[in-house]
Amino acid sequence: MRSRKGFTLVELLVVIGILGALMAVLVSGFSSAPKKAERAKCEQLVKDVSSALAIAFDRRGSWPQAIIRGHNNDEGITADIAVAIAQASDNTLSVSYENGKATGMDRLGIVSPWAQAVIKAKGTSASASTRVPSGGTIQDHRLRYAVDLDGDGIIEGANVGGEAVDIRATAVVWCGGADGKIESYRKGQRKDDVYSWSYGQTQNVR
């Protein structure tokens, strides 16, 4: 008699287990892709705003008063500051405004991609107090910034989540990440906060 060859139950279970593991890895990768994309958008945004601020200073040789008033402020980049940055940098930063007044998404200031999605979905009904699904309100998701006021190449005491940070830069911008919560600088580096500067530019953290 010729023996019939086939898979044993153990072999089938092993194959099913391997396929299950592969599916879990694929699903995990797909589910994390949107999060990575939003973070990448946020990283690009803080860099763009930081560059626009630096260009605004380089072109004028001084800081516009609106930018000085908003420097290192927990209110973040409000609509009037957004317009001041855009005008002073000749629209290097894409901000929508008419007759000196912010329009569209920028009417609530420069906010993270997570808040931008909410403003886009809700339209004119969105306000600074509107909740963002990933955490916080639209106001919490406004980008923060600090600039070198005395022109020595160092921003002294940028208030990053309650910690004073000295940074070698003309202008810096940061964001609380998906949850909109600005952590202390040392804690935020380990979480989801986004910064326009590298750790090597940091001189002191107090």
Backbone as JSON, one array per atom type, in Angstrom:
{
  "sequence": "MRSRKGFTLVELLVVIGILGALMAVLVSGFSSAPKKAERAKCEQLVKDVSSALAIAFDRRGSWPQAIIRGHNNDEGITADIAVAIAQASDNTLSVSYENGKATGMDRLGIVSPWAQAVIKAKGTSASASTRVPSGGTIQDHRLRYAVDLDGDGIIEGANVGGEAVDIRATAVVWCGGADGKIESYRKGQRKDDVYSWSYGQTQNVR",
  "N": [[0.84, -1.2, 0.0], [0.44, 2.25, -0.78], [1.62, 4.99, 1.08], [-0.28, 7.78, 2.27], [0.48, 11.16, 2.06], [0.35, 14.05, 4.13], [-0.57, 17.04, 5.99], [0.12, 17.21, 9.44], [-1.85, 17.72, 12.42], [-0.46, 19.28, 14.24], [1.41, 20.56, 12.59], [-0.3, 22.1, 11.02], [-1.36, 23.81, 12.98], [0.94, 25.21, 13.7], [1.5, 26.61, 11.3], [-0.84, 28.16, 11.11], [-0.49, 29.7, 13.4], [1.84, 31.15, 12.74], [0.88, 32.62, 10.53], [-1.06, 34.13, 11.85], [0.53, 35.68, 13.56], [1.94, 37.19, 11.67], [-0.17, 38.64, 10.52], [-0.95, 40.16, 12.72], [1.26, 41.81, 13.03], [1.15, 43.23, 10.61], [-1.35, 44.56, 10.82], [-0.87, 46.11, 13.08], [1.12, 47.77, 12.06], [-0.29, 49.15, 10.05], [-2.19, 50.5, 11.63], [-0.65, 52.23, 13.12], [0.39, 53.9, 11.24], [-1.18, 56.27, 10.47], [-0.83, 57.8, 12.82], [1.93, 58.24, 12.85], [2.14, 59.73, 10.53], [0.69, 62.06, 11.16], [2.28, 63.05, 13.24], [4.63, 63.53, 11.81], [3.73, 65.59, 10.16], [3.32, 67.53, 12.11], [5.91, 67.92, 13.06], [7.08, 69.03, 10.77], [5.57, 71.35, 10.59], [6.24, 72.84, 12.95], [8.89, 73.36, 12.38], [8.65, 74.88, 10.05], [7.29, 77.16, 11.0], [9.14, 78.11, 12.85], [11.27, 78.71, 11.1], [10.04, 80.72, 9.58], [9.72, 82.7, 11.51], [12.43, 83.29, 12.09], [13.24, 84.25, 9.57], [11.61, 86.48, 9.4], [12.8, 88.15, 11.31], [15.4, 88.41, 10.27], [14.96, 89.75, 7.86], [13.87, 92.18, 8.61], [15.4, 93.09, 10.69], [14.56, 93.48, 13.2], [12.11, 92.61, 15.73], [8.64, 92.39, 15.03], [6.09, 94.13, 16.87], [3.82, 92.62, 17.62], [4.82, 90.03, 17.64], [6.73, 90.21, 19.64], [5.07, 90.72, 21.83], [3.72, 88.27, 22.07], [5.71, 86.51, 22.69], [7.02, 83.66, 24.32], [4.68, 82.97, 25.62], [1.9, 81.43, 27.22], [-0.45, 81.46, 25.82], [0.08, 80.83, 23.26], [0.5, 80.73, 19.62], [-1.48, 82.99, 18.51], [-4.19, 84.26, 16.41], [-3.57, 86.94, 15.62], [-0.83, 87.02, 15.98], [-0.04, 85.06, 14.21], [-0.68, 86.28, 11.76], [1.07, 88.45, 11.89], [3.55, 87.14, 11.78], [3.4, 85.97, 9.24], [3.14, 88.25, 7.56], [5.51, 89.64, 8.14], [7.41, 87.89, 7.24], [7.04, 87.83, 4.59], [5.02, 86.04, 3.73], [6.29, 83.57, 3.85], [5.57, 81.6, 5.55], [2.66, 79.71, 5.25], [-0.13, 81.3, 5.75], [-3.5, 82.13, 6.06], [-4.98, 85.17, 5.39], [-6.85, 88.24, 5.35], [-6.9, 91.65, 4.7], [-5.28, 92.09, 6.92], [-6.35, 90.43, 8.82], [-6.73, 87.23, 10.25], [-7.94, 84.36, 8.5], [-9.99, 81.46, 7.69], [-8.6, 78.35, 8.83], [-6.64, 79.56, 10.3], [-7.81, 81.54, 11.77], [-8.08, 80.85, 14.36], [-5.56, 80.8, 15.24], [-2.17, 79.43, 14.92], [-2.21, 76.09, 14.79], [-1.83, 72.62, 15.86], [-1.62, 69.68, 13.65], [-3.6, 67.88, 14.52], [-5.56, 69.48, 15.68], [-6.1, 71.08, 13.49], [-7.46, 69.3, 11.83], [-9.87, 69.06, 13.19], [-10.88, 71.67, 13.07], [-11.21, 71.9, 10.34], [-13.19, 69.97, 9.92], [-15.35, 70.92, 11.48], [-15.71, 73.51, 10.69], [-16.99, 76.82, 10.68], [-18.14, 76.58, 13.17], [-16.27, 75.79, 14.95], [-14.31, 76.62, 17.8], [-11.95, 78.21, 20.07], [-12.28, 76.73, 22.38], [-13.21, 74.27, 21.56], [-13.23, 70.74, 21.7], [-10.54, 68.44, 21.05], [-10.31, 65.27, 19.61], [-8.03, 63.64, 20.22], [-7.13, 64.71, 22.52], [-7.3, 67.49, 24.84], [-8.07, 70.99, 24.02], [-8.72, 73.12, 21.14], [-7.36, 75.48, 21.65], [-5.37, 74.53, 23.41], [-3.84, 73.21, 21.59], [-2.49, 75.11, 20.17], [0.53, 76.27, 18.7], [3.47, 76.96, 20.57], [5.92, 79.57, 21.11], [9.19, 81.09, 21.26], [11.49, 83.81, 21.18], [14.73, 85.22, 20.37], [15.28, 87.92, 22.07], [17.25, 89.81, 22.73], [19.25, 89.59, 20.86], [21.61, 88.07, 21.17], [21.99, 85.56, 20.25], [21.06, 83.53, 21.81], [18.22, 82.12, 23.26], [16.9, 82.92, 26.2], [15.57, 81.19, 28.9], [13.2, 79.92, 27.8], [9.91, 79.03, 28.29], [9.12, 75.96, 28.65], [6.71, 73.93, 29.24], [6.8, 74.57, 31.98], [9.44, 74.36, 32.65], [12.43, 76.23, 32.51], [14.24, 76.86, 29.67], [17.33, 77.31, 28.09], [18.25, 78.13, 24.86], [20.19, 77.84, 21.94], [19.44, 79.76, 19.42], [17.59, 81.73, 16.99], [14.85, 81.76, 16.93], [12.4, 79.63, 18.37], [10.04, 76.92, 18.27], [7.36, 75.02, 19.62], [5.25, 72.13, 20.32], [2.49, 70.48, 21.89], [1.98, 67.91, 21.01], [-0.1, 65.03, 20.19], [-1.92, 64.95, 22.36], [-2.1, 67.55, 23.12], [-1.01, 68.55, 25.41], [1.43, 70.36, 27.0], [4.33, 69.15, 28.12], [6.85, 69.19, 30.77], [10.16, 70.06, 29.71], [12.15, 68.0, 29.92], [10.55, 65.77, 30.45], [8.81, 65.84, 28.29], [10.4, 65.2, 26.1], [10.53, 62.49, 26.22], [8.01, 61.78, 25.68], [5.29, 62.74, 23.61], [5.74, 65.32, 22.72], [6.68, 67.96, 20.46], [9.48, 69.55, 19.06], [11.18, 72.38, 17.59], [13.86, 72.58, 17.71], [17.08, 70.98, 18.2], [18.39, 68.64, 20.64], [21.05, 69.24, 21.06], [21.19, 72.01, 20.83], [20.31, 72.95, 23.19], [21.13, 74.62, 26.15], [20.84, 75.07, 28.96], [18.66, 73.67, 31.41], [16.2, 74.5, 33.6]],
  "CA": [[0.0, 0.0, 0.0], [1.19, 3.51, -0.78], [1.21, 5.86, 2.19], [-0.79, 9.1, 1.87], [1.17, 12.21, 2.81], [-0.46, 15.23, 4.41], [-0.12, 17.82, 7.15], [-0.39, 16.78, 10.75], [-2.55, 18.78, 13.15], [0.56, 20.16, 14.83], [1.95, 21.4, 11.52], [-1.33, 23.08, 10.66], [-1.43, 24.8, 14.06], [2.14, 26.05, 13.6], [1.3, 27.5, 10.15], [-1.87, 29.13, 11.49], [0.13, 30.61, 14.38], [2.74, 32.06, 12.01], [0.05, 33.55, 9.77], [-1.68, 35.05, 12.82], [1.56, 36.64, 14.0], [2.2, 38.11, 10.55], [-1.33, 39.52, 10.4], [-0.91, 41.1, 13.84], [2.3, 42.8, 12.72], [0.64, 44.08, 9.53], [-2.43, 45.4, 11.36], [-0.22, 47.09, 13.96], [1.8, 48.73, 11.21], [-1.29, 50.0, 9.41], [-2.87, 51.35, 12.61], [0.27, 53.27, 13.6], [0.78, 54.76, 10.12], [-1.76, 57.61, 10.58], [-0.21, 58.52, 13.94], [3.26, 58.68, 12.41], [1.94, 60.77, 9.52], [0.29, 63.29, 11.85], [3.46, 63.55, 13.94], [5.54, 64.08, 10.79], [3.15, 66.89, 9.79], [3.55, 68.46, 13.22], [7.34, 68.22, 13.05], [7.33, 69.95, 9.66], [4.92, 72.62, 10.91], [7.02, 73.62, 13.93], [10.1, 73.81, 11.68], [8.26, 75.94, 9.13], [6.98, 78.37, 11.77], [10.41, 78.57, 13.38], [11.99, 79.33, 9.98], [9.35, 81.97, 9.23], [10.08, 83.68, 12.55], [13.83, 83.69, 11.88], [13.29, 85.05, 8.36], [10.99, 87.77, 9.73], [13.79, 88.97, 12.01], [16.52, 88.68, 9.37], [14.58, 90.72, 6.82], [13.53, 93.48, 9.19], [16.42, 93.5, 11.65], [13.9, 93.66, 14.51], [10.89, 91.82, 15.88], [7.38, 93.14, 15.08], [5.55, 94.23, 18.23], [2.9, 91.5, 17.91], [5.63, 88.86, 17.94], [7.33, 90.45, 20.96], [4.02, 90.57, 22.85], [3.35, 86.87, 22.23], [6.91, 85.73, 23.01], [7.09, 82.86, 25.54], [3.37, 83.12, 26.25], [1.12, 80.19, 27.2], [-1.57, 81.58, 24.88], [0.51, 80.26, 21.99], [0.46, 81.59, 18.43], [-2.86, 83.39, 18.24], [-4.44, 84.71, 15.04], [-2.86, 88.18, 15.31], [0.6, 86.7, 15.88], [0.1, 84.31, 12.95], [-0.66, 87.26, 10.67], [2.32, 89.22, 12.01], [4.64, 86.29, 11.29], [3.26, 85.83, 7.78], [3.43, 89.52, 6.91], [6.91, 90.01, 8.34], [8.28, 86.98, 6.49], [6.54, 87.83, 3.2], [4.24, 84.83, 3.48], [7.09, 82.34, 3.82], [4.66, 80.67, 6.21], [1.34, 79.77, 4.61], [-1.19, 81.7, 6.67], [-4.58, 82.78, 5.31], [-5.49, 86.38, 6.02], [-7.34, 89.29, 4.47], [-6.91, 92.96, 5.36], [-4.61, 92.01, 8.22], [-7.1, 89.58, 9.75], [-6.61, 85.81, 9.92], [-9.17, 83.71, 8.04], [-9.88, 80.01, 7.61], [-8.14, 77.67, 10.04], [-5.75, 80.44, 11.06], [-8.56, 82.48, 12.61], [-7.9, 80.41, 15.75], [-4.12, 80.74, 15.48], [-1.47, 78.32, 14.28], [-2.46, 74.94, 15.66], [-1.28, 71.34, 15.44], [-2.44, 68.97, 12.65], [-4.75, 67.24, 15.16], [-6.58, 70.53, 15.81], [-6.47, 71.5, 12.13], [-8.47, 68.36, 11.32], [-11.14, 69.38, 13.86], [-11.36, 72.94, 12.51], [-11.66, 71.61, 8.97], [-14.44, 69.21, 9.99], [-16.43, 71.69, 12.11], [-15.89, 74.79, 10.0], [-17.14, 78.04, 11.48], [-18.62, 76.29, 14.52], [-15.11, 75.51, 15.81], [-13.81, 77.75, 18.59], [-10.75, 77.87, 20.84], [-12.62, 75.77, 23.42], [-13.66, 73.01, 20.96], [-12.39, 69.61, 22.09], [-9.85, 67.67, 20.02], [-10.46, 63.87, 20.03], [-6.81, 63.05, 20.77], [-6.88, 65.32, 23.83], [-7.22, 68.94, 24.93], [-8.91, 71.85, 23.19], [-7.98, 73.76, 20.05], [-6.41, 76.42, 22.26], [-4.24, 73.76, 23.92], [-3.05, 72.74, 20.45], [-1.75, 76.19, 19.53], [1.97, 76.17, 18.83], [4.13, 77.95, 21.41], [7.19, 80.01, 20.55], [10.01, 82.05, 21.98], [12.47, 84.4, 20.27], [15.91, 85.86, 20.95], [14.93, 89.33, 22.12], [18.4, 90.71, 22.85], [20.16, 89.43, 19.74], [22.89, 87.44, 21.52], [22.03, 84.21, 19.69], [20.55, 82.56, 22.78], [16.9, 82.39, 23.85], [17.03, 82.61, 27.62], [14.4, 80.88, 29.69], [11.97, 79.53, 27.1], [9.07, 78.3, 29.25], [8.63, 74.74, 28.01], [6.02, 73.09, 30.22], [7.17, 74.88, 33.36], [10.9, 74.36, 32.8], [13.11, 77.29, 31.77], [15.25, 76.24, 28.81], [18.15, 78.21, 27.28], [18.42, 77.47, 23.56], [20.94, 78.6, 20.93], [18.59, 79.91, 18.24], [16.92, 83.02, 16.83], [13.45, 81.51, 17.29], [12.05, 78.22, 18.55], [8.6, 76.64, 18.29], [7.09, 73.68, 20.12], [3.85, 71.69, 20.29], [2.21, 69.45, 22.89], [1.7, 66.6, 20.43], [-1.49, 64.62, 19.96], [-2.8, 65.23, 23.5], [-2.16, 69.0, 23.33], [-0.47, 68.89, 26.73], [2.85, 70.69, 26.99], [5.02, 68.57, 29.27], [8.14, 69.79, 31.05], [11.05, 69.71, 28.59], [12.78, 66.69, 30.09], [9.52, 64.74, 30.33], [8.23, 65.89, 26.95], [11.27, 64.52, 25.14], [10.26, 61.05, 26.28], [6.6, 61.56, 25.31], [4.95, 63.05, 22.22], [5.93, 66.73, 22.4], [7.46, 68.18, 19.25], [10.3, 70.76, 19.17], [11.86, 72.79, 16.35], [15.31, 72.58, 17.94], [17.66, 69.7, 18.59], [18.89, 68.61, 22.02], [22.37, 69.87, 21.08], [21.05, 73.46, 20.94], [19.89, 73.26, 24.55], [22.27, 74.92, 27.0], [20.47, 74.85, 30.36], [17.26, 73.39, 31.72], [16.05, 74.83, 35.02]],
  "C": [[0.87, 1.25, 0.0], [0.66, 4.4, 0.32], [0.74, 7.21, 1.65], [-0.14, 10.16, 2.73], [0.23, 13.4, 2.99], [0.12, 15.99, 5.59], [-0.7, 17.24, 8.42], [-1.09, 17.97, 11.4], [-1.57, 19.78, 13.73], [1.13, 21.11, 13.78], [0.96, 22.48, 11.11], [-1.43, 24.18, 11.7], [-0.23, 25.75, 14.02], [1.99, 27.07, 12.47], [0.28, 28.58, 10.49], [-1.31, 30.16, 12.47], [1.04, 31.63, 13.71], [1.95, 33.09, 11.22], [-0.62, 34.58, 10.68], [-0.71, 36.1, 13.28], [1.85, 37.66, 12.92], [1.06, 39.11, 10.38], [-1.33, 40.58, 11.51], [0.11, 42.2, 13.58], [1.81, 43.77, 11.65], [-0.42, 45.05, 10.02], [-1.85, 46.49, 12.24], [0.46, 48.18, 13.14], [0.83, 49.69, 10.55], [-1.93, 50.95, 10.4], [-1.96, 52.46, 13.11], [0.66, 54.25, 12.51], [0.15, 56.15, 10.21], [-1.14, 58.44, 11.7], [1.15, 59.07, 13.54], [3.14, 59.81, 11.4], [1.58, 62.1, 10.16], [1.48, 63.89, 12.6], [4.45, 64.18, 12.96], [5.05, 65.45, 10.33], [3.45, 67.93, 10.85], [5.02, 68.87, 13.26], [7.68, 69.22, 11.95], [6.75, 71.32, 9.97], [5.75, 73.45, 11.88], [8.32, 74.13, 13.29], [9.79, 74.98, 10.76], [7.99, 77.25, 9.87], [8.26, 78.96, 12.35], [11.23, 79.28, 12.3], [11.38, 80.66, 9.6], [9.67, 83.07, 10.24], [11.5, 84.2, 12.34], [13.96, 84.58, 10.65], [12.69, 86.44, 8.61], [11.99, 88.69, 10.41], [14.92, 89.37, 11.07], [16.19, 89.76, 8.35], [14.35, 92.11, 7.39], [14.62, 94.0, 10.13], [15.85, 93.77, 13.03], [12.65, 92.8, 14.54], [9.67, 92.74, 15.82], [6.79, 93.09, 16.49], [4.62, 93.07, 18.59], [3.68, 90.24, 18.3], [6.29, 89.01, 19.32], [6.29, 90.22, 22.06], [3.68, 89.1, 23.11], [4.49, 85.96, 22.63], [6.76, 84.99, 24.34], [5.78, 82.88, 26.33], [2.57, 81.82, 26.14], [-0.11, 80.26, 26.3], [-1.21, 80.96, 23.53], [0.4, 81.25, 20.84], [-0.98, 81.86, 18.06], [-2.97, 83.92, 16.81], [-3.64, 85.96, 14.7], [-1.36, 87.94, 15.18], [0.87, 85.95, 14.58], [0.19, 85.27, 11.77], [0.63, 88.07, 10.7], [3.51, 88.43, 11.48], [4.6, 86.21, 9.77], [3.61, 87.12, 7.05], [4.91, 89.88, 6.98], [7.86, 89.12, 7.56], [7.84, 86.86, 5.04], [5.87, 86.52, 2.83], [5.1, 83.58, 3.28], [6.31, 81.23, 4.51], [3.29, 80.82, 5.58], [0.27, 80.06, 5.66], [-2.24, 82.46, 5.86], [-5.05, 84.03, 6.06], [-5.93, 87.38, 4.95], [-7.42, 90.57, 5.27], [-6.33, 92.88, 6.78], [-5.32, 91.16, 9.25], [-7.04, 88.13, 9.31], [-7.96, 85.24, 9.51], [-8.94, 82.2, 7.99], [-9.43, 79.38, 8.92], [-7.33, 78.6, 10.92], [-6.49, 81.46, 11.92], [-8.47, 82.09, 14.08], [-6.41, 80.29, 16.11], [-3.47, 79.6, 14.71], [-1.52, 77.13, 15.22], [-1.9, 73.66, 15.05], [-2.15, 70.68, 14.37], [-3.67, 68.31, 13.26], [-5.9, 68.25, 15.32], [-7.02, 71.03, 14.45], [-7.57, 70.61, 11.56], [-9.84, 68.66, 11.91], [-11.73, 70.66, 13.27], [-11.91, 72.72, 11.1], [-13.01, 70.91, 8.98], [-15.61, 70.06, 10.49], [-16.68, 73.04, 11.46], [-16.03, 75.95, 10.98], [-17.65, 77.78, 12.89], [-17.47, 75.98, 15.48], [-14.68, 76.78, 16.54], [-12.59, 77.29, 19.37], [-11.03, 76.8, 21.88], [-13.13, 74.43, 22.89], [-12.68, 71.89, 21.31], [-11.77, 68.93, 20.87], [-9.87, 66.21, 20.46], [-9.21, 63.25, 20.67], [-6.43, 63.64, 22.13], [-6.81, 66.83, 23.77], [-8.21, 69.66, 24.04], [-8.06, 72.43, 22.06], [-6.97, 74.75, 20.61], [-5.18, 75.7, 22.8], [-3.29, 73.35, 22.79], [-2.37, 73.87, 19.68], [-0.25, 75.98, 19.74], [2.48, 77.29, 19.74], [5.43, 78.38, 20.75], [7.91, 80.95, 21.49], [11.07, 82.55, 21.01], [13.62, 85.02, 21.06], [15.69, 87.37, 20.94], [16.14, 90.25, 22.12], [19.48, 90.51, 21.78], [21.5, 88.8, 20.06], [23.01, 86.01, 21.01], [21.52, 83.13, 20.62], [19.18, 83.02, 23.28], [16.98, 81.95, 25.31], [15.66, 82.32, 28.24], [13.11, 80.63, 28.92], [11.16, 78.65, 28.05], [8.42, 77.1, 28.58], [8.03, 73.84, 29.09], [6.46, 73.32, 31.65], [8.66, 74.81, 33.63], [11.48, 75.48, 31.94], [14.26, 76.68, 30.99], [15.99, 77.33, 28.04], [18.52, 77.49, 25.99], [19.18, 78.38, 22.6], [20.12, 78.65, 19.64], [18.06, 81.34, 18.17], [15.46, 82.9, 17.26], [13.23, 80.01, 17.43], [10.54, 78.08, 18.67], [8.41, 75.24, 18.84], [5.59, 73.42, 20.22], [3.67, 70.55, 21.28], [1.89, 68.08, 22.32], [0.22, 66.3, 20.35], [-2.42, 64.99, 21.11], [-2.9, 66.73, 23.81], [-1.57, 69.46, 24.65], [1.03, 69.14, 26.64], [3.48, 70.13, 28.27], [6.29, 69.38, 29.57], [9.13, 69.27, 30.02], [11.64, 68.32, 28.74], [11.77, 65.55, 29.95], [8.97, 64.67, 28.91], [9.07, 65.21, 25.9], [10.98, 63.03, 25.09], [8.81, 60.74, 25.87], [6.37, 62.0, 23.86], [5.12, 64.51, 21.85], [6.89, 66.88, 21.22], [8.18, 69.52, 19.36], [10.96, 71.09, 17.84], [13.38, 72.76, 16.5], [15.78, 71.19, 18.35], [18.19, 69.79, 20.02], [20.24, 69.32, 22.12], [22.33, 71.39, 21.18], [20.69, 73.9, 22.35], [21.11, 73.49, 25.43], [21.99, 74.63, 28.47], [19.0, 74.52, 30.46], [17.11, 73.59, 33.23], [14.63, 74.59, 35.49]]
}
